[in-house]
Amino acid sequence: MRLLKSQPLGPEPDEDSSSEPRSVADPLRTLATRASRSEPAAEQTLLVALGPSMLRVVRRILGTRHPEVQDVCQEAAVALLSALPRFAGQCTVLHFACRVAALTAMNARRRAGHRASIAGLDRAQEATDEGLSPAEMAEAARRRALLRQLLDELPWSQAEALSLHVVLGYTVDETARAVGAAPNTVRSRLRRAMSALRQRINADSHLLEVIGARHE
């Protein structure tokens, strides 16, 4: 599958690759196995089951009002079906599907040179902004847009780990299973990502002002 081949997904050379994640029980695994054999009924049933979660992931990465949300969801569905024959069961099918959706959305952002705007608010972000004045909501959205831009500048493996852990709320272990890496590898990627973001923000007075990094 072009999506998964285009970016390095394994541990970085100097990262700890010990304690590799093990296979986990999954109620969707049998259905995914059938879908991996290109059984139309299984493919349709699996996509119906996973579609809402994949849509939420794409919206979180692109922003709810991004005009390509539906197209990217369709692309993610095709990518998922293409990837199923190589799915080894390190994580649940749901987590695997969400990872594919996240990768597809990030590819779409980078491919198009997209930078999120203040209009790109998902439900969780809107709930966070509840009670703010219009000016405060605009400023909060502006901060999120800049943070998404910074995410685009990170190395792929670090951006992926940070997206799954922070944007999607996965635990370190869940992120490790989703990306097929050891938990210590994920922790290393998260540390590097956060360090890179801090350096980038601290070096730019405008980012310091907008994002409020001085308070962290």
GIVENLIN-V170217 format. One record per helix or strand. SS is the DSSP state (@ for helix, = for strand). FROM is the first residue (numbers start at 0). LEN is the number of residues. If there is no record, write none. Layout:
ss & from & len
SS & FROM & LEN
SS & FROM & LEN
//
This chain:
ss & from & len
@ & 1 & 4
@ & 28 & 8
@ & 39 & 23
@ & 68 & 18
@ & 92 & 20
@ & 122 & 6
@ & 133 & 20
@ & 155 & 12
@ & 171 & 8
@ & 182 & 20
@ & 204 & 11
//
